[in-house]
Amino acid sequence: MNIAAAVSLLATATGFVFGAIWWRMSQAPGWHHMRWFAAVALTAAGYCAFDGLVVFDNMPWGVIGWSTQMAFTVSSLHAYAWIRWLAESVPRPLDKFDKFMLWVCLAFSAAGLIPGVLVGDDRSSMHVDAINVTYRMYLPTTLGLIGYLIFLVVMWVVAGRSFMRWQHGWRARMPAIAVSILTALAVNDSLATANKIHMPMLVDFGFLIVLLLFGIDSLRRFAEDAERLDELKNRLEHSVAERTRQLEVAHLELAKERTVAAVGRLAGGVAHQINSPATVISVNLGLLRDELSEHGQLNEMTTTLLDESRSSLHRILGIVTDLRVSAGAIEIHGGTHHAAPLRTCIDEAVARAAQRGARAVNTFVNVPRDLQVLGDRDLITQLLAELVANGAGAANAARPDAARIGITAHAENGHVHVDVRDNGAGVPSTVRAALFEPFVGVGGVAQRRGLGLSVVRGLAEQLGGALQLVESSSEGTLFRVRLRALPSA
């Protein structure tokens, strides 16, 4: 095998490989125009395959004649593919000249299949000493020469239109350079075939160079597009996931608001239905005490029973009130704009919590005396009393003999943060998500009523603040209440 045959075979293989790759690439979004460049590559491979037969030693002349005819046919289809690819890669619609040239290419492609139309019976041989290759070929007819000239014209037109987009960058310049190379080499082959110059046939070598250049560049661009597409996909998936999360949060908030509204309506109705008979019971208990005392029948047992009944009744009324507060059924008017001494509210809250607890709890308070907050003093005291009682219950349940609570406060960004820390067993992870909902508690009074932390949250929100579980472990729990700070003068 000589060097010319090797180049033809290599160009043929390269054309078929890249043709298959480009055809597969054309299935990807944004790469549909590559189907016609796949046709460019496949027709180039076909031309190189037929053209390479003329340089094989001892190849029969009949085979050479047939291969020359097929080379004419495939070269016309090659010009057809270039026109279609250039139109789609810009993109632009085919104009009248394009359509005319396409029909001419198809006509000469069909004529190449008919013996004697484009290729005559005259033979020619040319030996190139530089590469030690002998070219044997049938000479074209007059119509064949016209067809070859039309092929060159088509390639010149493609090159010229490509040069018009030269300023659009390297990607637009490559077709102009490639077609110019192929056209120049085709002229070389035409002159060599006519024995005007003594040069090797170089079109196959030109096809090989063009296919490799386009192949490497297109694969690089396809990889870049794939990376950008993958990045866009990841961003889109992240955006969708974030939007989905936001929608889930919004749905949860909406469901929560509906639940709270329903509980508020229920609490209002329950309060109305319970308060009236509770008032009657309370009055009757007082009358019963007076009646028993008047007749001398009020002894220690009856006194205890009456006190327990009155205490239980007050507890029922307290539960109803807490339920209304946690559901937001009780609105605060005016009091949120008053200045309240925070340390005084904390001291009163600790005292109230101590009265409600069964065991003593060591309480440590580190709050400045002059620190003030905006809000109704009684409501702030109730809020803190519920929170301290909740912590005391948790601490007593975990460490009956060493229960303690620490209360600190500091001002930050227009708010005052009140931290209440206990040394209880912590909040179980199974209830943290619903910790501030009604009837969820972790110990002490909050667990008995099931409303303690829900009441604290409701009061904090109505005072323009918030309640937050900062940390919780087996060593204890830290709750933080955010209240509005008193504006500085």
NUPA-641116 format. One record per residue (C-alpha): x, y, z; residue in one letter. Coordinates in steps of 0.5 Angstrom, whole numbers. Layout:
+-------+-------+-------+------+
|    px |    py |    pz | zanu |
+-------+-------+-------+------+
|     X |     Y |     Z |    a |
...
+-------+-------+-------+------+
This chain:
+-------+-------+-------+------+
|    px |    py |    pz | zanu |
+-------+-------+-------+------+
|     0 |     0 |     0 |    m |
|     3 |     7 |    -2 |    n |
|     2 |    13 |     2 |    i |
|    -4 |    16 |    -2 |    a |
|    -8 |    10 |    -1 |    a |
|    -6 |    10 |     6 |    a |
|    -9 |    18 |     6 |    v |
|   -15 |    16 |     3 |    s |
|   -17 |    10 |     7 |    l |
|   -15 |    14 |    14 |    l |
|   -20 |    20 |    11 |    a |
|   -25 |    15 |     9 |    t |
|   -25 |    12 |    16 |    a |
|   -25 |    19 |    20 |    t |
|   -31 |    21 |    15 |    g |
|   -35 |    15 |    17 |    f |
|   -33 |    16 |    25 |    v |
|   -34 |    23 |    25 |    f |
|   -41 |    22 |    21 |    g |
|   -44 |    18 |    26 |    a |
|   -41 |    22 |    32 |    i |
|   -44 |    28 |    29 |    w |
|   -51 |    25 |    27 |    w |
|   -52 |    23 |    34 |    r |
|   -50 |    30 |    36 |    m |
|   -55 |    32 |    32 |    s |
|   -61 |    29 |    36 |    q |
|   -59 |    34 |    42 |    a |
|   -62 |    40 |    43 |    p |
|   -59 |    46 |    39 |    g |
|   -55 |    41 |    35 |    w |
|   -60 |    39 |    30 |    h |
|   -56 |    43 |    24 |    h |
|   -50 |    38 |    25 |    m |
|   -54 |    33 |    21 |    r |
|   -52 |    36 |    15 |    w |
|   -45 |    36 |    17 |    f |
|   -46 |    29 |    19 |    a |
|   -48 |    28 |    11 |    a |
|   -42 |    33 |     9 |    v |
|   -37 |    28 |    13 |    a |
|   -40 |    21 |    10 |    l |
|   -40 |    24 |     3 |    t |
|   -33 |    26 |     4 |    a |
|   -32 |    19 |     7 |    a |
|   -35 |    16 |     1 |    g |
|   -31 |    20 |    -4 |    y |
|   -24 |    18 |    -1 |    c |
|   -26 |    11 |    -1 |    a |
|   -28 |    11 |    -9 |    f |
|   -22 |    16 |   -10 |    d |
|   -17 |    12 |    -7 |    g |
|   -18 |     6 |   -11 |    l |
|   -14 |     9 |   -17 |    v |
|    -8 |     9 |   -13 |    v |
|    -8 |     2 |   -11 |    f |
|    -3 |    -2 |   -15 |    d |
|    -6 |    -7 |   -20 |    n |
|   -13 |    -5 |   -19 |    m |
|   -17 |    -7 |   -26 |    p |
|   -19 |    -1 |   -30 |    w |
|   -26 |    -3 |   -30 |    g |
|   -26 |    -2 |   -22 |    v |
|   -23 |     5 |   -23 |    i |
|   -28 |     7 |   -28 |    g |
|   -34 |     5 |   -24 |    w |
|   -30 |     8 |   -18 |    s |
|   -29 |    15 |   -22 |    t |
|   -36 |    15 |   -24 |    q |
|   -38 |    14 |   -16 |    m |
|   -33 |    19 |   -14 |    a |
|   -37 |    24 |   -19 |    f |
|   -44 |    22 |   -16 |    t |
|   -41 |    23 |    -8 |    v |
|   -38 |    30 |   -10 |    s |
|   -44 |    33 |   -12 |    s |
|   -48 |    30 |    -6 |    l |
|   -42 |    33 |    -2 |    h |
|   -43 |    40 |    -5 |    a |
|   -51 |    39 |    -3 |    y |
|   -49 |    37 |     4 |    a |
|   -45 |    44 |     5 |    w |
|   -50 |    48 |     2 |    i |
|   -56 |    45 |     7 |    r |
|   -51 |    45 |    13 |    w |
|   -49 |    53 |    12 |    l |
|   -56 |    55 |    11 |    a |
|   -58 |    51 |    18 |    e |
|   -52 |    53 |    22 |    s |
|   -53 |    61 |    21 |    v |
|   -59 |    60 |    21 |    p |
|   -63 |    62 |    15 |    r |
|   -68 |    60 |     9 |    p |
|   -66 |    57 |     3 |    l |
|   -66 |    63 |    -3 |    d |
|   -67 |    62 |   -10 |    k |
|   -60 |    61 |   -12 |    f |
|   -59 |    56 |    -6 |    d |
|   -65 |    52 |    -9 |    k |
|   -62 |    52 |   -16 |    f |
|   -55 |    50 |   -14 |    m |
|   -59 |    44 |   -10 |    l |
|   -62 |    41 |   -16 |    w |
|   -56 |    42 |   -20 |    v |
|   -52 |    38 |   -15 |    c |
|   -58 |    33 |   -15 |    l |
|   -58 |    32 |   -23 |    a |
|   -50 |    31 |   -23 |    f |
|   -51 |    26 |   -18 |    s |
|   -56 |    22 |   -22 |    a |
|   -52 |    23 |   -28 |    a |
|   -46 |    20 |   -25 |    g |
|   -49 |    14 |   -24 |    l |
|   -50 |    13 |   -32 |    i |
|   -44 |    10 |   -35 |    p |
|   -41 |    15 |   -41 |    g |
|   -45 |    21 |   -39 |    v |
|   -39 |    24 |   -34 |    l |
|   -34 |    20 |   -35 |    v |
|   -31 |    18 |   -42 |    g |
|   -27 |    12 |   -45 |    d |
|   -20 |    16 |   -45 |    d |
|   -15 |    13 |   -40 |    r |
|    -9 |    17 |   -36 |    s |
|    -4 |    15 |   -32 |    s |
|     1 |    20 |   -28 |    m |
|     7 |    18 |   -24 |    h |
|     9 |    23 |   -18 |    v |
|    16 |    21 |   -16 |    d |
|    16 |    25 |   -10 |    a |
|    11 |    20 |    -7 |    i |
|    12 |    14 |   -11 |    n |
|     5 |    14 |   -13 |    v |
|     2 |    12 |   -20 |    t |
|    -5 |    15 |   -21 |    y |
|    -9 |    12 |   -26 |    r |
|   -16 |    15 |   -28 |    m |
|   -21 |    16 |   -34 |    y |
|   -22 |    23 |   -36 |    l |
|   -28 |    26 |   -35 |    p |
|   -33 |    28 |   -41 |    t |
|   -35 |    35 |   -43 |    t |
|   -41 |    35 |   -39 |    l |
|   -36 |    32 |   -33 |    g |
|   -32 |    38 |   -34 |    l |
|   -38 |    42 |   -33 |    i |
|   -40 |    38 |   -27 |    g |
|   -33 |    39 |   -24 |    y |
|   -33 |    46 |   -25 |    l |
|   -40 |    47 |   -22 |    i |
|   -38 |    43 |   -16 |    f |
|   -32 |    48 |   -15 |    l |
|   -37 |    54 |   -16 |    v |
|   -41 |    51 |   -11 |    v |
|   -35 |    51 |    -6 |    m |
|   -33 |    58 |    -8 |    w |
|   -40 |    60 |    -6 |    v |
|   -40 |    57 |     1 |    v |
|   -33 |    60 |     2 |    a |
|   -36 |    67 |     0 |    g |
|   -42 |    66 |     5 |    r |
|   -38 |    64 |    10 |    s |
|   -33 |    69 |    10 |    f |
|   -38 |    74 |    10 |    m |
|   -39 |    72 |    17 |    r |
|   -32 |    72 |    19 |    w |
|   -33 |    78 |    24 |    q |
|   -37 |    73 |    28 |    h |
|   -31 |    69 |    31 |    g |
|   -27 |    63 |    30 |    w |
|   -33 |    58 |    30 |    r |
|   -36 |    62 |    24 |    a |
|   -29 |    63 |    21 |    r |
|   -28 |    55 |    21 |    m |
|   -32 |    53 |    15 |    p |
|   -29 |    59 |    11 |    a |
|   -22 |    56 |    12 |    i |
|   -24 |    49 |    11 |    a |
|   -28 |    50 |     4 |    v |
|   -23 |    55 |     2 |    s |
|   -18 |    49 |     3 |    i |
|   -22 |    44 |     0 |    l |
|   -23 |    49 |    -6 |    t |
|   -16 |    50 |    -7 |    a |
|   -14 |    43 |    -7 |    l |
|   -20 |    41 |   -12 |    a |
|   -17 |    46 |   -17 |    v |
|   -10 |    42 |   -16 |    n |
|   -13 |    36 |   -17 |    d |
|   -17 |    38 |   -23 |    s |
|   -10 |    41 |   -26 |    l |
|    -7 |    35 |   -25 |    a |
|   -12 |    31 |   -28 |    t |
|   -11 |    35 |   -34 |    a |
|    -4 |    34 |   -34 |    n |
|    -3 |    41 |   -33 |    k |
|     1 |    41 |   -27 |    i |
|     5 |    35 |   -24 |    h |
|     3 |    34 |   -17 |    m |
|     0 |    29 |   -12 |    p |
|    -8 |    29 |   -12 |    m |
|    -9 |    32 |    -5 |    l |
|   -17 |    33 |    -4 |    v |
|   -17 |    26 |     0 |    d |
|   -11 |    30 |     5 |    f |
|   -16 |    36 |     5 |    g |
|   -22 |    32 |     7 |    f |
|   -18 |    29 |    13 |    l |
|   -15 |    35 |    15 |    i |
|   -22 |    39 |    15 |    v |
|   -25 |    33 |    18 |    l |
|   -20 |    33 |    24 |    l |
|   -21 |    40 |    25 |    l |
|   -28 |    40 |    25 |    f |
|   -29 |    34 |    29 |    g |
|   -24 |    36 |    35 |    i |
|   -28 |    43 |    35 |    d |
|   -35 |    40 |    35 |    s |
|   -33 |    35 |    41 |    l |
|   -30 |    41 |    45 |    r |
|   -36 |    45 |    44 |    r |
|   -41 |    39 |    45 |    f |
|   -37 |    38 |    52 |    a |
|   -38 |    45 |    54 |    e |
|   -45 |    45 |    52 |    d |
|   -46 |    39 |    56 |    a |
|   -43 |    42 |    62 |    e |
|   -47 |    48 |    61 |    r |
|   -53 |    44 |    61 |    l |
|   -52 |    40 |    67 |    d |
|   -50 |    46 |    71 |    e |
|   -57 |    49 |    68 |    l |
|   -60 |    43 |    70 |    k |
|   -57 |    43 |    77 |    n |
|   -59 |    50 |    78 |    r |
|   -66 |    49 |    76 |    l |
|   -67 |    43 |    80 |    e |
|   -64 |    47 |    86 |    h |
|   -69 |    52 |    84 |    s |
|   -75 |    47 |    84 |    v |
|   -73 |    44 |    90 |    a |
|   -73 |    51 |    94 |    e |
|   -79 |    53 |    91 |    r |
|   -82 |    47 |    93 |    t |
|   -80 |    48 |   100 |    r |
|   -82 |    55 |   100 |    q |
|   -89 |    52 |    98 |    l |
|   -89 |    47 |   103 |    e |
|   -87 |    52 |   109 |    v |
|   -93 |    56 |   106 |    a |
|   -98 |    51 |   106 |    h |
|   -96 |    49 |   113 |    l |
|   -96 |    56 |   115 |    e |
|  -103 |    56 |   112 |    l |
|  -105 |    50 |   115 |    a |
|  -103 |    53 |   122 |    k |
|  -107 |    59 |   121 |    e |
|  -113 |    55 |   120 |    r |
|  -112 |    51 |   125 |    t |
|  -111 |    57 |   130 |    v |
|  -117 |    60 |   127 |    a |
|  -121 |    54 |   128 |    a |
|  -118 |    53 |   136 |    v |
|  -119 |    61 |   137 |    g |
|  -127 |    60 |   135 |    r |
|  -127 |    54 |   139 |    l |
|  -124 |    57 |   145 |    a |
|  -129 |    63 |   144 |    g |
|  -135 |    59 |   144 |    g |
|  -132 |    54 |   150 |    v |
|  -131 |    60 |   154 |    a |
|  -138 |    63 |   153 |    h |
|  -141 |    56 |   155 |    q |
|  -136 |    55 |   161 |    i |
|  -136 |    62 |   164 |    n |
|  -143 |    63 |   165 |    s |
|  -144 |    56 |   169 |    p |
|  -137 |    57 |   172 |    a |
|  -140 |    63 |   175 |    t |
|  -146 |    60 |   178 |    v |
|  -142 |    55 |   181 |    i |
|  -137 |    60 |   184 |    s |
|  -143 |    64 |   187 |    v |
|  -146 |    57 |   190 |    n |
|  -140 |    55 |   193 |    l |
|  -139 |    62 |   196 |    g |
|  -146 |    61 |   199 |    l |
|  -145 |    54 |   201 |    l |
|  -139 |    56 |   205 |    r |
|  -143 |    61 |   208 |    d |
|  -149 |    57 |   210 |    e |
|  -145 |    51 |   213 |    l |
|  -141 |    56 |   217 |    s |
|  -148 |    60 |   219 |    e |
|  -151 |    53 |   222 |    h |
|  -144 |    51 |   225 |    g |
|  -143 |    45 |   220 |    q |
|  -136 |    48 |   217 |    l |
|  -131 |    43 |   219 |    n |
|  -124 |    42 |   217 |    e |
|  -126 |    37 |   212 |    m |
|  -132 |    41 |   208 |    t |
|  -127 |    47 |   208 |    t |
|  -122 |    43 |   205 |    t |
|  -127 |    40 |   200 |    l |
|  -130 |    47 |   198 |    l |
|  -123 |    50 |   197 |    d |
|  -121 |    44 |   193 |    e |
|  -127 |    45 |   189 |    s |
|  -126 |    53 |   188 |    r |
|  -119 |    52 |   186 |    s |
|  -121 |    47 |   181 |    s |
|  -126 |    51 |   178 |    l |
|  -121 |    57 |   177 |    h |
|  -116 |    52 |   174 |    r |
|  -122 |    50 |   169 |    i |
|  -122 |    58 |   168 |    l |
|  -115 |    59 |   167 |    g |
|  -115 |    53 |   162 |    i |
|  -120 |    56 |   158 |    v |
|  -116 |    63 |   158 |    t |
|  -110 |    60 |   156 |    d |
|  -113 |    56 |   150 |    l |
|  -116 |    63 |   148 |    r |
|  -109 |    66 |   149 |    v |
|  -105 |    61 |   145 |    s |
|  -110 |    61 |   139 |    a |
|  -110 |    69 |   139 |    g |
|  -117 |    69 |   141 |    a |
|  -115 |    75 |   146 |    i |
|  -113 |    81 |   143 |    e |
|  -108 |    86 |   146 |    i |
|  -110 |    94 |   146 |    h |
|  -106 |    99 |   148 |    g |
|  -102 |    96 |   153 |    g |
|   -96 |    94 |   148 |    t |
|   -94 |   101 |   148 |    h |
|   -93 |   101 |   155 |    h |
|   -86 |   101 |   159 |    a |
|   -85 |    95 |   163 |    a |
|   -79 |    94 |   168 |    p |
|   -77 |    87 |   166 |    l |
|   -73 |    85 |   172 |    r |
|   -80 |    87 |   176 |    t |
|   -84 |    83 |   171 |    c |
|   -79 |    77 |   172 |    i |
|   -79 |    77 |   180 |    d |
|   -86 |    77 |   180 |    e |
|   -86 |    71 |   175 |    a |
|   -81 |    67 |   179 |    v |
|   -86 |    68 |   185 |    a |
|   -92 |    66 |   181 |    r |
|   -89 |    60 |   178 |    a |
|   -86 |    58 |   185 |    a |
|   -93 |    58 |   188 |    q |
|   -96 |    53 |   182 |    r |
|   -90 |    48 |   183 |    g |
|   -90 |    43 |   188 |    a |
|   -82 |    43 |   189 |    r |
|   -77 |    49 |   191 |    a |
|   -73 |    50 |   185 |    v |
|   -66 |    54 |   185 |    n |
|   -67 |    60 |   181 |    t |
|   -62 |    65 |   179 |    f |
|   -63 |    72 |   176 |    v |
|   -58 |    76 |   172 |    n |
|   -62 |    82 |   169 |    v |
|   -61 |    89 |   170 |    p |
|   -66 |    93 |   174 |    r |
|   -66 |    99 |   169 |    d |
|   -68 |    94 |   163 |    l |
|   -75 |    96 |   161 |    q |
|   -79 |    93 |   155 |    v |
|   -85 |    95 |   151 |    l |
|   -91 |    91 |   153 |    g |
|   -97 |    90 |   158 |    d |
|   -93 |    89 |   165 |    r |
|   -99 |    84 |   167 |    d |
|   -98 |    80 |   160 |    l |
|   -91 |    80 |   160 |    i |
|   -91 |    77 |   168 |    t |
|   -96 |    72 |   165 |    q |
|   -91 |    70 |   159 |    l |
|   -85 |    69 |   164 |    l |
|   -89 |    65 |   169 |    a |
|   -91 |    60 |   164 |    e |
|   -84 |    59 |   162 |    l |
|   -81 |    59 |   168 |    v |
|   -86 |    54 |   171 |    a |
|   -85 |    50 |   165 |    n |
|   -77 |    50 |   166 |    g |
|   -79 |    48 |   173 |    a |
|   -83 |    42 |   172 |    g |
|   -78 |    40 |   167 |    a |
|   -72 |    41 |   172 |    a |
|   -76 |    38 |   178 |    n |
|   -78 |    31 |   174 |    a |
|   -70 |    30 |   172 |    a |
|   -67 |    32 |   178 |    r |
|   -71 |    33 |   184 |    p |
|   -66 |    35 |   189 |    d |
|   -62 |    39 |   184 |    a |
|   -67 |    43 |   180 |    a |
|   -65 |    50 |   178 |    r |
|   -67 |    55 |   173 |    i |
|   -62 |    61 |   170 |    g |
|   -65 |    67 |   167 |    i |
|   -61 |    73 |   164 |    t |
|   -63 |    78 |   159 |    a |
|   -59 |    83 |   154 |    h |
|   -61 |    88 |   149 |    a |
|   -60 |    87 |   142 |    e |
|   -62 |    91 |   135 |    n |
|   -68 |    94 |   138 |    g |
|   -70 |    88 |   142 |    h |
|   -69 |    85 |   149 |    v |
|   -68 |    77 |   149 |    h |
|   -70 |    74 |   155 |    v |
|   -66 |    67 |   156 |    d |
|   -69 |    62 |   161 |    v |
|   -65 |    56 |   162 |    r |
|   -67 |    49 |   166 |    d |
|   -63 |    43 |   168 |    n |
|   -68 |    38 |   166 |    g |
|   -67 |    32 |   161 |    a |
|   -68 |    36 |   155 |    g |
|   -74 |    36 |   150 |    v |
|   -75 |    30 |   146 |    p |
|   -73 |    30 |   139 |    s |
|   -80 |    27 |   137 |    t |
|   -84 |    33 |   140 |    v |
|   -79 |    39 |   138 |    r |
|   -83 |    40 |   131 |    a |
|   -90 |    41 |   135 |    a |
|   -87 |    44 |   141 |    l |
|   -91 |    50 |   141 |    f |
|   -97 |    47 |   139 |    e |
|  -103 |    47 |   144 |    p |
|  -103 |    40 |   148 |    f |
|   -96 |    39 |   147 |    v |
|   -91 |    39 |   153 |    g |
|   -85 |    36 |   156 |    v |
|   -86 |    36 |   164 |    g |
|   -89 |    40 |   170 |    g |
|   -95 |    45 |   169 |    v |
|   -94 |    45 |   161 |    a |
|   -95 |    38 |   161 |    q |
|  -101 |    37 |   166 |    r |
|  -105 |    43 |   162 |    r |
|  -102 |    42 |   155 |    g |
|  -102 |    49 |   154 |    l |
|   -96 |    52 |   157 |    g |
|   -91 |    54 |   152 |    l |
|   -97 |    55 |   147 |    s |
|   -99 |    60 |   151 |    v |
|   -92 |    63 |   152 |    v |
|   -92 |    63 |   144 |    r |
|   -98 |    67 |   144 |    g |
|   -97 |    72 |   149 |    l |
|   -90 |    73 |   146 |    a |
|   -93 |    74 |   139 |    e |
|   -98 |    79 |   141 |    q |
|   -93 |    83 |   145 |    l |
|   -89 |    84 |   138 |    g |
|   -84 |    79 |   140 |    g |
|   -83 |    71 |   139 |    a |
|   -81 |    65 |   143 |    l |
|   -75 |    60 |   141 |    q |
|   -72 |    54 |   143 |    l |
|   -65 |    55 |   142 |    v |
|   -62 |    49 |   145 |    e |
|   -64 |    43 |   148 |    s |
|   -60 |    37 |   151 |    s |
|   -60 |    32 |   156 |    s |
|   -56 |    37 |   161 |    e |
|   -62 |    42 |   160 |    g |
|   -66 |    47 |   155 |    t |
|   -65 |    54 |   153 |    l |
|   -71 |    58 |   151 |    f |
|   -71 |    65 |   149 |    r |
|   -76 |    70 |   149 |    v |
|   -76 |    76 |   144 |    r |
|   -79 |    83 |   147 |    l |
|   -79 |    90 |   144 |    r |
|   -74 |    94 |   147 |    a |
|   -76 |   101 |   150 |    l |
|   -73 |   106 |   145 |    p |
|   -67 |   110 |   147 |    s |
|   -69 |   118 |   149 |    a |
+-------+-------+-------+------+
